[in-house]
Amino acid sequence: MSEIKVKLVRSRIGIKPSQKKNLDALGLKRMQMVKTFKDNAAVRGMINKVQHLVEVTVS
């Protein structure tokens, strides 16, 4: 199964609480932080909620 890398590129300041919880669940707490996840529907859905804050690369 492929993996995806998610990088937080925009600030968490001023975002909705539900989006902040999503970033916490992904483990993205600081700017420029990168996490690797298995590519599945659950992770894709979480990323979709905060797509304006993150950058995704598929490897």
PQR file with spaces between the fields and no chain letter, atoms N, CA, C, O and H, PARSE charges and radii, in Angstrom:
ATOM       1  N    MET     1       0.851   -1.181    0.000 -0.4000 1.5000
ATOM       2  CA   MET     1       0.000    0.000    0.000 -0.0000 2.0000
ATOM       3  C    MET     1       0.891    1.237    0.000  0.5500 1.7000
ATOM       4  O    MET     1       1.918    1.271    0.678 -0.5500 1.4000
ATOM       5  N    SER     2       0.500    2.234   -0.750 -0.4000 1.5000
ATOM       6  CA   SER     2       1.308    3.453   -0.843 -0.0000 2.0000
ATOM       7  C    SER     2       1.150    4.313    0.406  0.5500 1.7000
ATOM       8  O    SER     2       0.236    4.126    1.209 -0.5500 1.4000
ATOM       9  H    SER     2      -0.334    2.207   -1.301  0.4000 1.0000
ATOM      10  N    GLU     3       2.057    5.244    0.537 -0.4000 1.5000
ATOM      11  CA   GLU     3       2.032    6.154    1.673 -0.0000 2.0000
ATOM      12  C    GLU     3       1.897    7.579    1.176  0.5500 1.7000
ATOM      13  O    GLU     3       2.272    7.897    0.047 -0.5500 1.4000
ATOM      14  H    GLU     3       2.800    5.396   -0.115  0.4000 1.0000
ATOM      15  N    ILE     4       1.359    8.431    2.031 -0.4000 1.5000
ATOM      16  CA   ILE     4       1.262    9.847    1.704 -0.0000 2.0000
ATOM      17  C    ILE     4       1.928   10.651    2.814  0.5500 1.7000
ATOM      18  O    ILE     4       1.846   10.308    3.993 -0.5500 1.4000
ATOM      19  H    ILE     4       1.055    8.172    2.948  0.4000 1.0000
ATOM      20  N    LYS     5       2.587   11.725    2.405 -0.4000 1.5000
ATOM      21  CA   LYS     5       3.224   12.633    3.352 -0.0000 2.0000
ATOM      22  C    LYS     5       2.392   13.904    3.404  0.5500 1.7000
ATOM      23  O    LYS     5       2.024   14.469    2.374 -0.5500 1.4000
ATOM      24  H    LYS     5       2.654   12.004    1.447  0.4000 1.0000
ATOM      25  N    VAL     6       2.104   14.342    4.619 -0.4000 1.5000
ATOM      26  CA   VAL     6       1.283   15.528    4.832 -0.0000 2.0000
ATOM      27  C    VAL     6       2.120   16.554    5.572  0.5500 1.7000
ATOM      28  O    VAL     6       2.714   16.253    6.608 -0.5500 1.4000
ATOM      29  H    VAL     6       2.403   13.884    5.456  0.4000 1.0000
ATOM      30  N    LYS     7       2.166   17.766    5.037 -0.4000 1.5000
ATOM      31  CA   LYS     7       2.966   18.835    5.631 -0.0000 2.0000
ATOM      32  C    LYS     7       2.058   20.019    5.928  0.5500 1.7000
ATOM      33  O    LYS     7       1.297   20.456    5.066 -0.5500 1.4000
ATOM      34  H    LYS     7       1.684   18.010    4.196  0.4000 1.0000
ATOM      35  N    LEU     8       2.138   20.535    7.147 -0.4000 1.5000
ATOM      36  CA   LEU     8       1.355   21.710    7.539 -0.0000 2.0000
ATOM      37  C    LEU     8       2.067   22.952    7.023  0.5500 1.7000
ATOM      38  O    LEU     8       3.171   23.265    7.470 -0.5500 1.4000
ATOM      39  H    LEU     8       2.756   20.180    7.848  0.4000 1.0000
ATOM      40  N    VAL     9       1.446   23.661    6.084 -0.4000 1.5000
ATOM      41  CA   VAL     9       2.091   24.816    5.451 -0.0000 2.0000
ATOM      42  C    VAL     9       1.458   26.147    5.828  0.5500 1.7000
ATOM      43  O    VAL     9       2.039   27.201    5.568 -0.5500 1.4000
ATOM      44  H    VAL     9       0.549   23.407    5.720  0.4000 1.0000
ATOM      45  N    ARG    10       0.270   26.117    6.439 -0.4000 1.5000
ATOM      46  CA   ARG    10      -0.368   27.352    6.890 -0.0000 2.0000
ATOM      47  C    ARG    10      -0.633   27.261    8.382  0.5500 1.7000
ATOM      48  O    ARG    10      -0.719   26.167    8.939 -0.5500 1.4000
ATOM      49  H    ARG    10      -0.202   25.261    6.650  0.4000 1.0000
ATOM      50  N    SER    11      -0.760   28.391    9.015 -0.4000 1.5000
ATOM      51  CA   SER    11      -0.907   28.469   10.463 -0.0000 2.0000
ATOM      52  C    SER    11      -2.257   27.942   10.947  0.5500 1.7000
ATOM      53  O    SER    11      -3.262   28.003   10.239 -0.5500 1.4000
ATOM      54  H    SER    11      -0.691   29.280    8.562  0.4000 1.0000
ATOM      55  N    ARG    12      -2.246   27.422   12.176 -0.4000 1.5000
ATOM      56  CA   ARG    12      -3.465   26.949   12.827 -0.0000 2.0000
ATOM      57  C    ARG    12      -4.237   28.085   13.481  0.5500 1.7000
ATOM      58  O    ARG    12      -5.361   27.882   13.938 -0.5500 1.4000
ATOM      59  H    ARG    12      -1.429   27.373   12.752  0.4000 1.0000
ATOM      60  N    ILE    13      -3.657   29.270   13.534 -0.4000 1.5000
ATOM      61  CA   ILE    13      -4.291   30.400   14.204 -0.0000 2.0000
ATOM      62  C    ILE    13      -5.536   30.832   13.433  0.5500 1.7000
ATOM      63  O    ILE    13      -5.481   31.052   12.223 -0.5500 1.4000
ATOM      64  H    ILE    13      -2.743   29.435   13.162  0.4000 1.0000
ATOM      65  N    GLY    14      -6.651   30.951   14.137 -0.4000 1.5000
ATOM      66  CA   GLY    14      -7.880   31.459   13.542 -0.0000 2.0000
ATOM      67  C    GLY    14      -8.702   30.445   12.779  0.5500 1.7000
ATOM      68  O    GLY    14      -9.657   30.829   12.105 -0.5500 1.4000
ATOM      69  H    GLY    14      -6.696   30.772   15.120  0.4000 1.0000
ATOM      70  N    ILE    15      -8.371   29.158   12.857 -0.4000 1.5000
ATOM      71  CA   ILE    15      -9.173   28.160   12.149 -0.0000 2.0000
ATOM      72  C    ILE    15     -10.288   27.661   13.055  0.5500 1.7000
ATOM      73  O    ILE    15     -10.259   27.886   14.265 -0.5500 1.4000
ATOM      74  H    ILE    15      -7.594   28.846   13.405  0.4000 1.0000
ATOM      75  N    LYS    16     -11.267   26.987   12.472 -0.4000 1.5000
ATOM      76  CA   LYS    16     -12.400   26.467   13.226 -0.0000 2.0000
ATOM      77  C    LYS    16     -11.950   25.363   14.178  0.5500 1.7000
ATOM      78  O    LYS    16     -10.991   24.648   13.885 -0.5500 1.4000
ATOM      79  H    LYS    16     -11.291   26.805   11.489  0.4000 1.0000
ATOM      80  N    PRO    17     -12.627   25.217   15.308 -0.5600 1.5000
ATOM      81  CA   PRO    17     -12.245   24.182   16.273  0.2800 2.0000
ATOM      82  C    PRO    17     -12.256   22.766   15.690  0.5500 1.7000
ATOM      83  O    PRO    17     -11.419   21.942   16.060 -0.5500 1.4000
ATOM      84  N    SER    18     -13.188   22.475   14.789 -0.4000 1.5000
ATOM      85  CA   SER    18     -13.237   21.140   14.191 -0.0000 2.0000
ATOM      86  C    SER    18     -12.008   20.884   13.314  0.5500 1.7000
ATOM      87  O    SER    18     -11.506   19.762   13.252 -0.5500 1.4000
ATOM      88  H    SER    18     -13.868   23.144   14.488  0.4000 1.0000
ATOM      89  N    GLN    19     -11.532   21.929   12.640 -0.4000 1.5000
ATOM      90  CA   GLN    19     -10.329   21.785   11.829 -0.0000 2.0000
ATOM      91  C    GLN    19      -9.103   21.612   12.711  0.5500 1.7000
ATOM      92  O    GLN    19      -8.189   20.861   12.370 -0.5500 1.4000
ATOM      93  H    GLN    19     -11.940   22.840   12.691  0.4000 1.0000
ATOM      94  N    LYS    20      -9.081   22.304   13.844 -0.4000 1.5000
ATOM      95  CA   LYS    20      -7.966   22.180   14.781 -0.0000 2.0000
ATOM      96  C    LYS    20      -7.903   20.760   15.341  0.5500 1.7000
ATOM      97  O    LYS    20      -6.818   20.199   15.500 -0.5500 1.4000
ATOM      98  H    LYS    20      -9.824   22.914   14.121  0.4000 1.0000
ATOM      99  N    LYS    21      -9.062   20.184   15.638 -0.4000 1.5000
ATOM     100  CA   LYS    21      -9.114   18.804   16.128 -0.0000 2.0000
ATOM     101  C    LYS    21      -8.629   17.827   15.062  0.5500 1.7000
ATOM     102  O    LYS    21      -7.967   16.836   15.371 -0.5500 1.4000
ATOM     103  H    LYS    21      -9.943   20.639   15.509  0.4000 1.0000
ATOM     104  N    ASN    22      -8.958   18.110   13.819 -0.4000 1.5000
ATOM     105  CA   ASN    22      -8.499   17.273   12.719 -0.0000 2.0000
ATOM     106  C    ASN    22      -6.976   17.303   12.610  0.5500 1.7000
ATOM     107  O    ASN    22      -6.346   16.261   12.430 -0.5500 1.4000
ATOM     108  H    ASN    22      -9.496   18.915   13.568  0.4000 1.0000
ATOM     109  N    LEU    23      -6.390   18.483   12.716 -0.4000 1.5000
ATOM     110  CA   LEU    23      -4.931   18.590   12.663 -0.0000 2.0000
ATOM     111  C    LEU    23      -4.290   17.888   13.851  0.5500 1.7000
ATOM     112  O    LEU    23      -3.239   17.263   13.706 -0.5500 1.4000
ATOM     113  H    LEU    23      -6.902   19.329   12.862  0.4000 1.0000
ATOM     114  N    ASP    24      -4.909   17.981   15.026 -0.4000 1.5000
ATOM     115  CA   ASP    24      -4.398   17.273   16.204 -0.0000 2.0000
ATOM     116  C    ASP    24      -4.422   15.767   15.974  0.5500 1.7000
ATOM     117  O    ASP    24      -3.476   15.063   16.328 -0.5500 1.4000
ATOM     118  H    ASP    24      -5.763   18.489   15.144  0.4000 1.0000
ATOM     119  N    ALA    25      -5.501   15.278   15.385 -0.4000 1.5000
ATOM     120  CA   ALA    25      -5.622   13.845   15.115 -0.0000 2.0000
ATOM     121  C    ALA    25      -4.574   13.381   14.100  0.5500 1.7000
ATOM     122  O    ALA    25      -4.090   12.251   14.169 -0.5500 1.4000
ATOM     123  H    ALA    25      -6.269   15.849   15.097  0.4000 1.0000
ATOM     124  N    LEU    26      -4.230   14.261   13.164 -0.4000 1.5000
ATOM     125  CA   LEU    26      -3.180   13.932   12.200 -0.0000 2.0000
ATOM     126  C    LEU    26      -1.787   14.089   12.806  0.5500 1.7000
ATOM     127  O    LEU    26      -0.804   13.613   12.238 -0.5500 1.4000
ATOM     128  H    LEU    26      -4.623   15.179   13.109  0.4000 1.0000
ATOM     129  N    GLY    27      -1.702   14.749   13.950 -0.4000 1.5000
ATOM     130  CA   GLY    27      -0.411   14.930   14.608 -0.0000 2.0000
ATOM     131  C    GLY    27       0.361   16.131   14.113  0.5500 1.7000
ATOM     132  O    GLY    27       1.567   16.227   14.341 -0.5500 1.4000
ATOM     133  H    GLY    27      -2.501   15.136   14.412  0.4000 1.0000
ATOM     134  N    LEU    28      -0.310   17.049   13.438 -0.4000 1.5000
ATOM     135  CA   LEU    28       0.346   18.238   12.891 -0.0000 2.0000
ATOM     136  C    LEU    28       0.134   19.402   13.844  0.5500 1.7000
ATOM     137  O    LEU    28      -0.923   20.033   13.831 -0.5500 1.4000
ATOM     138  H    LEU    28      -1.289   16.971   13.253  0.4000 1.0000
ATOM     139  N    LYS    29       1.126   19.688   14.664 -0.4000 1.5000
ATOM     140  CA   LYS    29       0.981   20.710   15.697 -0.0000 2.0000
ATOM     141  C    LYS    29       1.773   21.972   15.403  0.5500 1.7000
ATOM     142  O    LYS    29       1.474   23.024   15.969 -0.5500 1.4000
ATOM     143  H    LYS    29       1.984   19.175   14.674  0.4000 1.0000
ATOM     144  N    ARG    30       2.774   21.898   14.536 -0.4000 1.5000
ATOM     145  CA   ARG    30       3.609   23.064   14.238 -0.0000 2.0000
ATOM     146  C    ARG    30       3.729   23.243   12.723  0.5500 1.7000
ATOM     147  O    ARG    30       3.564   22.294   11.956 -0.5500 1.4000
ATOM     148  H    ARG    30       3.017   21.044   14.077  0.4000 1.0000
ATOM     149  N    MET    31       4.013   24.459   12.316 -0.4000 1.5000
ATOM     150  CA   MET    31       4.233   24.753   10.897 -0.0000 2.0000
ATOM     151  C    MET    31       5.414   23.935   10.386  0.5500 1.7000
ATOM     152  O    MET    31       6.372   23.684   11.118 -0.5500 1.4000
ATOM     153  H    MET    31       4.147   25.230   12.938  0.4000 1.0000
ATOM     154  N    GLN    32       5.337   23.527    9.133 -0.4000 1.5000
ATOM     155  CA   GLN    32       6.373   22.766    8.436 -0.0000 2.0000
ATOM     156  C    GLN    32       6.552   21.350    8.978  0.5500 1.7000
ATOM     157  O    GLN    32       7.499   20.664    8.592 -0.5500 1.4000
ATOM     158  H    GLN    32       4.560   23.731    8.538  0.4000 1.0000
ATOM     159  N    MET    33       5.681   20.907    9.846 -0.4000 1.5000
ATOM     160  CA   MET    33       5.742   19.554   10.392 -0.0000 2.0000
ATOM     161  C    MET    33       5.240   18.572    9.337  0.5500 1.7000
ATOM     162  O    MET    33       4.237   18.827    8.671 -0.5500 1.4000
ATOM     163  H    MET    33       4.912   21.464   10.160  0.4000 1.0000
ATOM     164  N    VAL    34       5.944   17.446    9.188 -0.4000 1.5000
ATOM     165  CA   VAL    34       5.593   16.446    8.174 -0.0000 2.0000
ATOM     166  C    VAL    34       5.298   15.121    8.863  0.5500 1.7000
ATOM     167  O    VAL    34       6.046   14.695    9.744 -0.5500 1.4000
ATOM     168  H    VAL    34       6.759   17.239    9.729  0.4000 1.0000
ATOM     169  N    LYS    35       4.209   14.468    8.464 -0.4000 1.5000
ATOM     170  CA   LYS    35       3.844   13.147    8.969 -0.0000 2.0000
ATOM     171  C    LYS    35       3.564   12.239    7.785  0.5500 1.7000
ATOM     172  O    LYS    35       3.111   12.693    6.734 -0.5500 1.4000
ATOM     173  H    LYS    35       3.602   14.814    7.748  0.4000 1.0000
ATOM     174  N    THR    36       3.838   10.954    7.961 -0.4000 1.5000
ATOM     175  CA   THR    36       3.603    9.964    6.917 -0.0000 2.0000
ATOM     176  C    THR    36       2.476    9.041    7.362  0.5500 1.7000
ATOM     177  O    THR    36       2.460    8.574    8.500 -0.5500 1.4000
ATOM     178  H    THR    36       4.206   10.585    8.814  0.4000 1.0000
ATOM     179  N    PHE    37       1.533    8.781    6.456 -0.4000 1.5000
ATOM     180  CA   PHE    37       0.390    7.931    6.743 -0.0000 2.0000
ATOM     181  C    PHE    37       0.203    6.925    5.622  0.5500 1.7000
ATOM     182  O    PHE    37       0.629    7.157    4.491 -0.5500 1.4000
ATOM     183  H    PHE    37       1.546    9.161    5.531  0.4000 1.0000
ATOM     184  N    LYS    38      -0.437    5.802    5.941 -0.4000 1.5000
ATOM     185  CA   LYS    38      -0.859    4.877    4.903 -0.0000 2.0000
ATOM     186  C    LYS    38      -2.017    5.517    4.155  0.5500 1.7000
ATOM     187  O    LYS    38      -2.862    6.186    4.751 -0.5500 1.4000
ATOM     188  H    LYS    38      -0.783    5.613    6.860  0.4000 1.0000
ATOM     189  N    ASP    39      -2.048    5.309    2.864 -0.4000 1.5000
ATOM     190  CA   ASP    39      -3.078    5.927    2.022 -0.0000 2.0000
ATOM     191  C    ASP    39      -4.373    5.129    2.120  0.5500 1.7000
ATOM     192  O    ASP    39      -4.508    4.073    1.504 -0.5500 1.4000
ATOM     193  H    ASP    39      -1.362    4.765    2.380  0.4000 1.0000
ATOM     194  N    ASN    40      -5.328    5.645    2.903 -0.4000 1.5000
ATOM     195  CA   ASN    40      -6.643    5.008    2.994 -0.0000 2.0000
ATOM     196  C    ASN    40      -7.722    6.089    3.041  0.5500 1.7000
ATOM     197  O    ASN    40      -7.430    7.282    3.115 -0.5500 1.4000
ATOM     198  H    ASN    40      -5.218    6.503    3.403  0.4000 1.0000
ATOM     199  N    ALA    41      -8.955    5.644    2.997 -0.4000 1.5000
ATOM     200  CA   ALA    41     -10.084    6.577    2.908 -0.0000 2.0000
ATOM     201  C    ALA    41     -10.213    7.455    4.151  0.5500 1.7000
ATOM     202  O    ALA    41     -10.572    8.627    4.038 -0.5500 1.4000
ATOM     203  H    ALA    41      -9.193    4.675    2.936  0.4000 1.0000
ATOM     204  N    ALA    42      -9.929    6.913    5.322 -0.4000 1.5000
ATOM     205  CA   ALA    42     -10.066    7.688    6.556 -0.0000 2.0000
ATOM     206  C    ALA    42      -9.096    8.862    6.579  0.5500 1.7000
ATOM     207  O    ALA    42      -9.477    9.985    6.910 -0.5500 1.4000
ATOM     208  H    ALA    42      -9.637    5.961    5.413  0.4000 1.0000
ATOM     209  N    VAL    43      -7.860    8.602    6.231 -0.4000 1.5000
ATOM     210  CA   VAL    43      -6.849    9.663    6.225 -0.0000 2.0000
ATOM     211  C    VAL    43      -7.157   10.668    5.128  0.5500 1.7000
ATOM     212  O    VAL    43      -7.008   11.872    5.337 -0.5500 1.4000
ATOM     213  H    VAL    43      -7.550    7.690    5.962  0.4000 1.0000
ATOM     214  N    ARG    44      -7.581   10.198    3.971 -0.4000 1.5000
ATOM     215  CA   ARG    44      -7.936   11.101    2.871 -0.0000 2.0000
ATOM     216  C    ARG    44      -9.077   12.043    3.274  0.5500 1.7000
ATOM     217  O    ARG    44      -9.068   13.220    2.912 -0.5500 1.4000
ATOM     218  H    ARG    44      -7.702    9.220    3.802  0.4000 1.0000
ATOM     219  N    GLY    45     -10.049   11.531    4.016 -0.4000 1.5000
ATOM     220  CA   GLY    45     -11.161   12.357    4.466 -0.0000 2.0000
ATOM     221  C    GLY    45     -10.726   13.431    5.445  0.5500 1.7000
ATOM     222  O    GLY    45     -11.210   14.562    5.397 -0.5500 1.4000
ATOM     223  H    GLY    45     -10.057   10.575    4.311  0.4000 1.0000
ATOM     224  N    MET    46      -9.797   13.068    6.344 -0.4000 1.5000
ATOM     225  CA   MET    46      -9.281   14.042    7.305 -0.0000 2.0000
ATOM     226  C    MET    46      -8.499   15.136    6.596  0.5500 1.7000
ATOM     227  O    MET    46      -8.610   16.315    6.934 -0.5500 1.4000
ATOM     228  H    MET    46      -9.404   12.149    6.383  0.4000 1.0000
ATOM     229  N    ILE    47      -7.710   14.733    5.611 -0.4000 1.5000
ATOM     230  CA   ILE    47      -6.924   15.703    4.842 -0.0000 2.0000
ATOM     231  C    ILE    47      -7.844   16.617    4.045  0.5500 1.7000
ATOM     232  O    ILE    47      -7.573   17.810    3.908 -0.5500 1.4000
ATOM     233  H    ILE    47      -7.620   13.776    5.336  0.4000 1.0000
ATOM     234  N    ASN    48      -8.920   16.067    3.525 -0.4000 1.5000
ATOM     235  CA   ASN    48      -9.866   16.859    2.730 -0.0000 2.0000
ATOM     236  C    ASN    48     -10.476   17.997    3.543  0.5500 1.7000
ATOM     237  O    ASN    48     -10.761   19.062    2.996 -0.5500 1.4000
ATOM     238  H    ASN    48      -9.140   15.098    3.636  0.4000 1.0000
ATOM     239  N    LYS    49     -10.680   17.783    4.844 -0.4000 1.5000
ATOM     240  CA   LYS    49     -11.258   18.817    5.711 -0.0000 2.0000
ATOM     241  C    LYS    49     -10.319   20.004    5.920  0.5500 1.7000
ATOM     242  O    LYS    49     -10.771   21.120    6.176 -0.5500 1.4000
ATOM     243  H    LYS    49     -10.448   16.918    5.289  0.4000 1.0000
ATOM     244  N    VAL    50      -9.015   19.763    5.810 -0.4000 1.5000
ATOM     245  CA   VAL    50      -8.028   20.831    6.054 -0.0000 2.0000
ATOM     246  C    VAL    50      -7.114   21.024    4.841  0.5500 1.7000
ATOM     247  O    VAL    50      -5.947   21.389    4.984 -0.5500 1.4000
ATOM     248  H    VAL    50      -8.647   18.857    5.601  0.4000 1.0000
ATOM     249  N    GLN    51      -7.652   20.776    3.664 -0.4000 1.5000
ATOM     250  CA   GLN    51      -6.828   20.816    2.457 -0.0000 2.0000
ATOM     251  C    GLN    51      -6.216   22.184    2.172  0.5500 1.7000
ATOM     252  O    GLN    51      -5.201   22.275    1.481 -0.5500 1.4000
ATOM     253  H    GLN    51      -8.600   20.478    3.548  0.4000 1.0000
ATOM     254  N    HIS    52      -6.816   23.241    2.693 -0.4000 1.5000
ATOM     255  CA   HIS    52      -6.290   24.586    2.483 -0.0000 2.0000
ATOM     256  C    HIS    52      -5.125   24.891    3.414  0.5500 1.7000
ATOM     257  O    HIS    52      -4.472   25.922    3.255 -0.5500 1.4000
ATOM     258  H    HIS    52      -7.641   23.168    3.254  0.4000 1.0000
ATOM     259  N    LEU    53      -4.849   24.025    4.378 -0.4000 1.5000
ATOM     260  CA   LEU    53      -3.772   24.251    5.345 -0.0000 2.0000
ATOM     261  C    LEU    53      -2.572   23.332    5.122  0.5500 1.7000
ATOM     262  O    LEU    53      -1.489   23.598    5.645 -0.5500 1.4000
ATOM     263  H    LEU    53      -5.379   23.187    4.507  0.4000 1.0000
ATOM     264  N    VAL    54      -2.747   22.263    4.360 -0.4000 1.5000
ATOM     265  CA   VAL    54      -1.699   21.258    4.232 -0.0000 2.0000
ATOM     266  C    VAL    54      -1.267   21.072    2.779  0.5500 1.7000
ATOM     267  O    VAL    54      -1.942   21.491    1.838 -0.5500 1.4000
ATOM     268  H    VAL    54      -3.626   22.046    3.936  0.4000 1.0000
ATOM     269  N    GLU    55      -0.105   20.421    2.642 -0.4000 1.5000
ATOM     270  CA   GLU    55       0.425   20.036    1.341 -0.0000 2.0000
ATOM     271  C    GLU    55       0.622   18.525    1.377  0.5500 1.7000
ATOM     272  O    GLU    55       1.192   17.996    2.331 -0.5500 1.4000
ATOM     273  H    GLU    55       0.443   20.081    3.407  0.4000 1.0000
ATOM     274  N    VAL    56       0.154   17.828    0.345 -0.4000 1.5000
ATOM     275  CA   VAL    56       0.184   16.361    0.327 -0.0000 2.0000
ATOM     276  C    VAL    56       1.056   15.875   -0.818  0.5500 1.7000
ATOM     277  O    VAL    56       0.949   16.360   -1.944 -0.5500 1.4000
ATOM     278  H    VAL    56      -0.310   18.258   -0.430  0.4000 1.0000
ATOM     279  N    THR    57       1.926   14.903   -0.518 -0.4000 1.5000
ATOM     280  CA   THR    57       2.705   14.237   -1.568 -0.0000 2.0000
ATOM     281  C    THR    57       2.497   12.746   -1.437  0.5500 1.7000
ATOM     282  O    THR    57       2.504   12.208   -0.330 -0.5500 1.4000
ATOM     283  H    THR    57       2.013   14.509    0.397  0.4000 1.0000
ATOM     284  N    VAL    58       2.313   12.071   -2.562 -0.4000 1.5000
ATOM     285  CA   VAL    58       2.102   10.628   -2.580 -0.0000 2.0000
ATOM     286  C    VAL    58       3.416    9.971   -2.968  0.5500 1.7000
ATOM     287  O    VAL    58       4.059   10.351   -3.946 -0.5500 1.4000
ATOM     288  H    VAL    58       2.307   12.507   -3.462  0.4000 1.0000
ATOM     289  N    SER    59       3.800    8.969   -2.173 -0.4000 1.5000
ATOM     290  CA   SER    59       5.045    8.250   -2.487 -0.0000 2.0000
ATOM     291  C    SER    59       4.819    6.766   -2.570  0.5500 1.7000
ATOM     292  O    SER    59       5.757    6.011   -2.825 -0.5500 1.4000
ATOM     293  H    SER    59       3.278    8.660   -1.379  0.4000 1.0000
